[in-house]
């Protein structure tokens, strides 16, 4: 079966209505695990993108050196400086995991990887947090250094269908090599499908000229026009946007608002990822049209609202 574009009218049913009947938090609570001394922008972009797409609350779990900086970027993010690099480890990883997971009951979705770094302590902590999120059947988005973690420990996500992986070209190739998938004789969409199957049905979002989204059974494609500049941080925005739609998917599943129940629960991760790709690519395009070569990732954030409006009116 070739890749398809889903019915956008059906996909839009994941989006909660703007109504006085919902209270704070019901439209989504997202956690981002990432942020180290050298990488503070990535978790900010992920978290603030989730909020600009439309969630109510976002928590960022990061290293103390990153926490102070991220707090200055925006007062909208709740920042927990609980993570520790190996060099500054002043307690056990188990104690760090306990501190972070104490907040899990307040979250719908966990994003793992933006700005995490490849520090041994940070990777080991993130690995344990993924396993804890799995125990609670929480949706997980894994990007950036989180994908390095999966490459190293594929069992961390294998078989967990509520996990969404968002590899770029290089990360995708490395994951395929790790899972012994031969890439020479297959199309990009079929490679993504094989990778998903090899990982037990996780959702794979293969980013590129066309984004392919697959759960191993079928493939969706998003070919909406994006910008022409590949500045860093766009993938972080995508991870936050996916998290927002997954949070809404959980609310949809729990009937937080009245809807027609037309979306099959097994399709939520696919539709959430496709929707986020659509909005992220449109944001990139709108920002590029305004700023050209001078466009920055922060300009994309400014366009999320307009991109969302286009998504709703398309």
C-alpha positions as CSV (number, residue, x, y, z in Angstrom):
1,X,0.0,0.0,0.0
2,X,1.5,3.4,-1.0
3,X,1.8,6.3,1.5
4,X,-1.4,8.2,1.9
5,X,-2.5,11.6,3.2
6,X,-5.2,11.2,5.9
7,X,-8.6,12.9,5.9
8,X,-7.8,16.2,7.6
9,X,-11.4,16.6,8.7
10,X,-11.1,13.3,10.6
11,X,-7.7,14.3,12.1
12,X,-9.0,17.6,13.3
13,X,-11.3,15.7,15.7
14,X,-8.2,15.2,18.0
15,X,-8.2,18.9,18.7
16,X,-10.2,19.9,21.8
17,X,-12.7,22.7,21.5
18,X,-12.0,26.1,23.1
19,X,-14.7,26.2,25.7
20,X,-15.2,27.4,29.2
21,X,-16.2,23.9,30.2
22,X,-12.5,22.7,30.3
23,X,-10.3,23.5,33.2
24,X,-6.5,24.1,33.3
25,X,-4.5,21.1,32.3
26,X,-7.3,19.2,30.4
27,X,-6.0,20.5,27.1
28,X,-2.6,18.9,27.7
29,X,0.3,18.6,30.1
30,X,3.7,17.9,28.6
31,X,7.1,17.0,30.1
32,X,10.4,17.5,28.3
33,X,13.5,15.6,29.5
34,X,16.6,17.4,28.2
35,X,18.7,20.5,28.6
36,X,22.3,20.5,29.5
37,X,25.0,23.1,30.0
38,X,25.8,23.3,26.3
39,X,22.3,22.8,25.0
40,X,19.5,25.1,26.4
41,X,17.6,26.1,23.2
42,X,16.4,22.6,22.3
43,X,14.2,21.9,25.3
44,X,12.9,25.5,25.2
45,X,11.9,25.1,21.6
46,X,10.2,21.8,22.3
47,X,8.3,22.9,25.3
48,X,7.3,26.3,24.0
49,X,6.2,24.8,20.7
50,X,3.9,22.4,22.6
51,X,2.3,25.4,24.4
52,X,2.0,27.5,21.2
53,X,0.3,24.6,19.5
54,X,-2.2,24.6,22.4
55,X,-1.3,22.6,25.6
56,X,-2.0,24.2,28.9
57,X,1.2,23.3,30.8
58,X,4.8,22.2,30.1
59,X,7.4,21.0,32.5
60,X,11.1,20.9,31.5
61,X,13.5,18.5,33.4
62,X,17.1,19.6,32.9
63,X,20.5,20.0,34.3
64,X,20.9,22.9,36.8
65,X,23.2,24.9,34.4
66,X,20.5,24.7,31.8
67,X,17.7,25.4,34.1
68,X,18.7,28.9,35.0
69,X,19.1,29.8,31.4
70,X,15.8,28.2,30.3
71,X,13.9,30.1,33.0
72,X,15.1,33.3,31.5
73,X,13.8,32.4,28.0
74,X,10.1,32.2,29.1
75,X,8.1,32.3,32.3
76,X,5.6,30.0,30.6
77,X,7.7,26.9,31.2
78,X,7.9,25.1,34.6
79,X,11.6,24.2,34.9
80,X,12.9,21.4,37.2
81,X,16.7,21.3,37.4
82,X,16.8,17.7,38.5
83,X,19.2,16.1,36.0
84,X,22.9,15.7,36.6
85,X,25.9,15.1,34.3
86,X,28.4,12.5,35.4
87,X,30.9,15.2,36.4
88,X,28.4,16.8,38.7
89,X,26.6,13.8,40.0
90,X,25.8,14.5,43.6
91,X,23.3,11.7,44.2
92,X,22.3,8.4,42.7
93,X,20.6,8.1,39.3
94,X,17.8,6.3,41.1
95,X,17.2,9.4,43.3
96,X,17.1,11.6,40.2
97,X,14.6,9.3,38.5
98,X,12.4,9.4,41.7
99,X,12.4,13.2,41.7
100,X,11.4,13.4,38.0
101,X,8.8,10.6,38.2
102,X,7.2,12.3,41.2
103,X,5.8,14.7,38.6
104,X,4.6,12.0,36.1
105,X,1.1,11.9,37.6
106,X,0.8,15.5,36.3
107,X,1.8,14.7,32.7
108,X,0.1,13.3,29.7
109,X,3.2,13.0,27.4
110,X,6.9,12.9,27.8
111,X,9.4,14.2,25.3
112,X,12.9,12.8,25.7
113,X,16.1,14.0,24.0
114,X,16.1,17.8,23.2
115,X,19.4,19.1,24.5
116,X,20.0,16.0,26.6
117,X,23.7,15.6,25.5
118,X,25.4,12.2,25.3
119,X,26.8,12.4,28.8
120,X,26.7,8.9,30.4
121,X,24.7,10.0,33.5
122,X,22.2,11.9,31.4
123,X,21.7,9.0,29.0
124,X,21.3,6.5,31.8
125,X,18.8,8.7,33.6
126,X,16.8,9.2,30.4
127,X,16.8,5.5,29.8
128,X,15.3,4.8,33.2
129,X,12.7,7.6,32.7
130,X,11.5,6.1,29.5
131,X,11.0,2.7,31.2
132,X,9.1,4.4,34.0
133,X,6.9,6.3,31.5
134,X,6.2,2.9,29.8
135,X,5.1,1.4,33.1
136,X,2.5,4.2,33.3
137,X,1.5,3.8,29.7
138,X,2.5,7.4,28.9
139,X,3.0,8.5,25.3
140,X,6.6,9.3,24.6
141,X,8.3,11.3,21.9
142,X,12.0,10.6,21.3
143,X,14.2,13.0,19.4
144,X,17.8,14.1,19.1
145,X,20.1,12.6,21.8
146,X,17.2,10.4,22.8
147,X,17.6,8.7,19.5
148,X,21.2,8.1,20.3
149,X,19.9,6.3,23.4
150,X,17.6,4.2,21.3
151,X,20.4,3.3,19.0
152,X,22.4,2.2,21.9
153,X,19.5,0.5,23.8
154,X,16.7,-0.4,21.3
155,X,15.0,-2.5,23.9
156,X,14.1,0.7,25.7
157,X,11.3,1.4,23.2
158,X,10.9,-1.9,21.4
159,X,7.3,-3.1,21.3
160,X,6.0,0.1,22.9
161,X,3.4,1.4,20.5
162,X,2.9,4.7,22.4
163,X,6.5,5.7,21.5
164,X,7.1,8.1,18.6
165,X,10.6,8.4,17.1
166,X,11.5,11.4,15.0
167,X,14.9,10.8,13.3
168,X,16.5,13.0,10.7
169,X,18.4,11.5,7.8
170,X,21.6,10.7,9.7
171,X,19.7,9.4,12.8
172,X,17.5,7.3,10.6
173,X,20.4,5.7,8.9
174,X,22.1,4.8,12.2
175,X,18.9,3.3,13.5
176,X,18.5,1.2,10.4
177,X,22.1,0.0,10.7
178,X,21.5,-0.8,14.4
179,X,18.4,-2.9,13.5
180,X,20.2,-4.6,10.6
181,X,17.9,-3.1,8.0
182,X,19.5,-2.9,4.5
183,X,18.7,0.5,3.0
184,X,20.0,0.1,-0.6
185,X,17.0,-1.5,-2.3
186,X,14.0,0.1,-0.7
187,X,12.1,3.4,-0.9
188,X,12.2,5.8,2.0
189,X,8.7,5.1,3.1
190,X,9.3,1.3,3.0
191,X,12.5,1.7,5.0
192,X,10.6,3.6,7.7
193,X,8.0,0.9,7.7
194,X,10.7,-1.7,8.2
195,X,12.3,0.2,11.0
196,X,9.0,0.5,12.8
197,X,8.4,-3.2,12.5
198,X,11.9,-4.0,13.7
199,X,11.2,-1.9,16.8
200,X,7.9,-3.6,17.5
201,X,5.5,-1.1,16.0
202,X,6.7,2.2,17.4
203,X,5.6,5.2,15.3
204,X,8.5,6.4,13.2
205,X,8.5,9.9,11.7
206,X,11.2,10.0,9.1
207,X,11.9,13.7,8.5
208,X,12.9,14.8,5.0
209,X,11.8,16.5,1.8
210,X,8.6,14.5,2.5
211,X,7.9,13.4,6.0
212,X,6.9,9.7,6.3
213,X,5.0,8.5,9.3
214,X,4.5,4.8,9.9
215,X,3.5,2.3,12.6
216,X,4.7,-0.6,10.6
217,X,1.3,-1.4,9.2
218,X,0.7,1.7,7.0
219,X,2.5,4.9,6.0
220,X,1.2,8.4,6.0
221,X,3.0,11.2,4.2
222,X,3.2,14.9,4.8
223,X,4.4,16.9,1.7
224,X,3.2,20.4,2.9
225,X,5.6,23.1,1.7
226,X,8.3,23.9,4.3
227,X,11.0,26.6,4.4
228,X,14.2,26.4,2.4
229,X,16.6,26.9,5.3
230,X,17.7,24.1,7.6
231,X,18.6,25.9,10.8
232,X,18.9,23.9,13.9
233,X,15.9,23.6,16.3
234,X,13.1,22.8,13.8
235,X,13.1,19.1,14.9
236,X,12.7,20.3,18.5
237,X,9.6,22.3,17.5
238,X,8.3,19.2,15.8
239,X,8.8,17.1,18.9
240,X,6.8,19.6,21.0
241,X,4.1,19.8,18.4
242,X,3.7,16.0,18.3
243,X,3.6,16.0,22.1
244,X,0.7,18.5,22.0
245,X,-1.4,16.4,19.6
246,X,-0.6,13.2,21.6
247,X,-1.8,14.9,24.8
248,X,-5.0,15.8,23.0
249,X,-5.2,12.2,21.8
250,X,-5.2,11.0,25.4
251,X,-7.9,13.5,26.2
252,X,-9.8,12.3,23.2
253,X,-9.5,8.7,24.3
254,X,-10.8,9.6,27.8
255,X,-13.7,11.6,26.3
256,X,-12.7,14.8,28.0
257,X,-15.0,16.6,25.5
258,X,-17.9,15.3,23.5
259,X,-17.0,13.9,20.1
260,X,-18.1,11.3,17.5
261,X,-15.5,8.6,18.4
262,X,-14.6,8.2,14.7
263,X,-10.8,7.9,15.3
264,X,-9.5,4.5,16.2
265,X,-7.3,4.6,19.3
266,X,-4.5,2.8,17.4
267,X,-4.4,5.6,14.9
268,X,-3.9,8.5,17.4
269,X,-0.1,8.4,17.3
270,X,-0.1,8.4,13.5
271,X,-2.6,11.3,13.2
272,X,-0.9,13.3,15.9
273,X,2.5,13.0,14.2
274,X,1.1,13.9,10.8
275,X,-0.7,16.9,12.2
276,X,2.4,18.1,13.9
277,X,4.5,17.7,10.7
278,X,1.9,19.7,8.8
279,X,2.0,22.6,11.3
280,X,5.7,22.6,11.7
281,X,6.4,22.6,8.0
282,X,3.9,25.4,7.4
283,X,5.5,27.4,10.3
284,X,8.9,27.0,8.6
285,X,7.5,28.1,5.3
286,X,5.7,31.2,6.6
287,X,8.8,32.2,8.6
288,X,11.0,31.7,5.5
289,X,8.8,33.8,3.4
290,X,9.2,36.7,5.8
291,X,12.9,36.5,6.6
292,X,14.5,34.4,3.8
293,X,18.1,33.5,4.6
294,X,17.9,35.4,7.9
295,X,15.2,33.2,9.3
296,X,15.7,31.8,12.7
297,X,14.0,29.0,14.6
298,X,12.5,31.6,16.9
299,X,10.7,33.1,13.9
300,X,9.0,29.7,13.4
301,X,7.5,29.9,16.9
302,X,5.8,33.2,15.8
303,X,4.1,31.4,13.0
304,X,2.6,28.5,14.8
305,X,-0.6,30.3,15.5
306,X,-1.1,31.2,11.8
307,X,-0.1,27.7,10.8
308,X,-2.6,26.2,13.1
309,X,-5.3,28.5,11.6
310,X,-4.4,27.3,8.1
311,X,-4.6,23.7,9.4
312,X,-8.1,24.2,10.7
313,X,-9.3,26.0,7.5
314,X,-7.6,23.8,4.9
